[in-house]
């Protein structure tokens, strides 16, 4: 147990050393604050809208009528709503205070949202296989992404760009 504690303390010292002085005294100008707020609000709204739209449509090869439509929210248990609300709050916090912690929070949450879209939803949006049952006969079906997939991906990218841009636009005392 002591070895684990010593390892954790070493990791904390390394993490603190990695950012030591990097953002010390850094200020966010009005342009950076406005940029992050606008990107945070747009990205958050896109994530929220995506949760209430269709993620994918399942098609049968022999018919032009979709077999099933899957909603984004029901597919990922509305996980993007708390992410969007927290990103919006962090964007506002950065606009008011200019803290680097808010930018890092937005950056981390945008990566989570992007992983949900690309790892959780993308494979299902391009799946194919058999659909039906023994009584209705099995047919070959495939799925294709719908508006919800593109909205959640665009929202995650908007949040990622706003946080990354905010970090790049920080002014340090020497420069």
C-alpha positions in Angstrom: 0.0 0.0 0.0 2.9 2.4 0.8 4.4 1.6 -2.6 1.1 2.6 -4.3 1.0 5.8 -2.3 4.6 6.6 -3.2 3.8 6.0 -6.9 0.7 8.2 -6.8 2.7 11.0 -5.2 5.4 10.7 -7.8 2.7 10.9 -10.5 1.2 14.0 -8.9 4.6 15.7 -8.8 5.2 14.9 -12.5 1.8 16.2 -13.5 2.3 19.4 -11.5 5.7 19.8 -13.1 4.4 19.4 -16.6 2.2 22.5 -16.2 4.4 24.4 -13.8 4.7 28.0 -15.0 3.1 27.2 -18.3 -0.1 29.0 -17.5 1.1 31.0 -14.5 -0.2 34.6 -14.9 -1.8 33.8 -18.2 -4.7 36.0 -19.1 -7.6 35.4 -21.4 -8.4 38.4 -23.6 -11.9 39.4 -24.5 -11.5 37.7 -27.9 -10.5 34.4 -26.4 -13.3 34.6 -23.8 -15.9 35.3 -26.5 -14.5 32.6 -28.8 -14.7 30.0 -26.1 -18.2 31.1 -25.0 -19.5 31.0 -28.6 -18.0 27.6 -29.3 -19.1 26.2 -26.0 -22.7 27.4 -26.5 -22.9 26.2 -30.1 -21.2 22.8 -29.3 -23.5 22.3 -26.3 -26.6 23.1 -28.3 -25.6 20.7 -31.0 -25.1 17.9 -28.5 -28.5 18.6 -26.9 -30.3 18.7 -30.3 -28.5 15.5 -31.4 -29.9 13.6 -28.4 -33.5 14.2 -29.7 -32.9 13.3 -33.3 -32.4 10.0 -35.1 -29.0 8.4 -34.9 -29.3 5.7 -37.5 -31.8 4.2 -39.9 -32.0 0.5 -40.5 -32.9 -0.4 -44.2 -33.8 -3.7 -45.7 -32.2 -4.2 -49.1 -35.5 -5.2 -50.7 -37.5 -2.2 -49.6 -37.1 1.6 -49.7 -39.1 2.0 -46.5 -36.9 2.1 -43.4 -37.3 -1.0 -41.1 -36.3 0.9 -37.9 -35.1 4.3 -36.8 -32.9 4.5 -33.7 -32.8 7.7 -31.7 -29.5 9.1 -30.5 -30.7 9.6 -26.9 -32.1 6.1 -26.5 -28.9 4.6 -28.0 -26.5 6.2 -25.6 -28.8 6.7 -22.6 -28.9 10.5 -23.0 -25.3 10.6 -21.9 -24.5 13.7 -23.9 -27.0 16.0 -22.1 -25.0 16.2 -18.9 -21.8 16.6 -21.0 -23.4 19.4 -22.9 -24.7 21.2 -19.8 -21.4 21.0 -18.1 -19.5 22.2 -21.1 -21.9 25.2 -21.4 -21.4 26.0 -17.7 -17.6 25.7 -18.1 -17.6 27.9 -21.2 -19.6 30.6 -19.2 -17.1 30.2 -16.3 -14.2 30.8 -18.6 -16.0 33.8 -20.1 -16.4 35.3 -16.6 -13.2 34.3 -14.9 -10.8 33.2 -17.7 -9.5 30.1 -15.8 -7.5 27.5 -17.5 -9.2 24.8 -15.5 -12.5 25.6 -17.3 -10.7 25.1 -20.7 -9.2 21.8 -19.6 -12.6 20.7 -18.4 -14.2 21.5 -21.8 -11.3 19.8 -23.6 -11.8 16.6 -21.5 -15.5 16.6 -21.9 -15.3 17.2 -25.7 -13.0 14.2 -26.0 -15.6 12.1 -24.1 -18.3 13.3 -26.4 -16.2 12.5 -29.5 -15.4 9.0 -28.1 -19.1 8.4 -27.6 -19.8 9.3 -31.2 -16.9 7.5 -32.8 -16.5 4.4 -30.6 -20.1 4.0 -29.4 -22.2 5.1 -32.3 -20.2 4.9 -35.5 -19.9 1.0 -35.5 -23.7 0.7 -35.1 -24.4 3.3 -37.7 -22.5 1.3 -40.3 -23.6 -2.2 -39.2 -25.2 -4.9 -41.4 -26.7 -8.3 -40.7 -29.9 -10.3 -40.6 -33.1 -8.8 -39.3 -36.4 -10.4 -38.5 -37.4 -13.6 -36.9 -38.2 -17.2 -37.9 -41.9 -16.4 -38.3 -41.3 -13.3 -40.4 -38.3 -14.6 -42.3 -34.8 -13.2 -42.0 -33.8 -10.5 -44.4 -30.5 -8.8 -45.0 -30.5 -5.3 -43.4 -28.0 -2.5 -43.0 -27.9 0.7 -41.1 -26.8 4.2 -42.1 -26.1 7.3 -40.0 -28.7 9.9 -39.7 -28.7 13.6 -38.6 -28.2 12.8 -34.9 -24.8 11.2 -35.6 -23.6 14.1 -37.6 -24.9 16.6 -35.0 -23.2 14.9 -32.1 -19.9 14.6 -33.9 -20.1 18.3 -35.0 -20.9 19.4 -31.5 -18.0 17.5 -30.0 -15.6 18.9 -32.6 -17.0 22.5 -31.9 -16.3 22.0 -28.2 -12.8 20.6 -28.9 -11.9 23.5 -31.2 -13.2 26.1 -28.8 -11.2 24.7 -25.8 -8.1 24.2 -27.9 -8.5 27.7 -29.4 -9.0 29.2 -26.0 -5.7 27.6 -24.8 -3.9 28.9 -27.9 -5.3 32.4 -27.4 -4.2 32.7 -23.8 -1.8 35.6 -23.2 1.2 34.9 -21.1 2.9 37.8 -19.2 6.1 37.6 -21.4 4.3 37.4 -24.7 
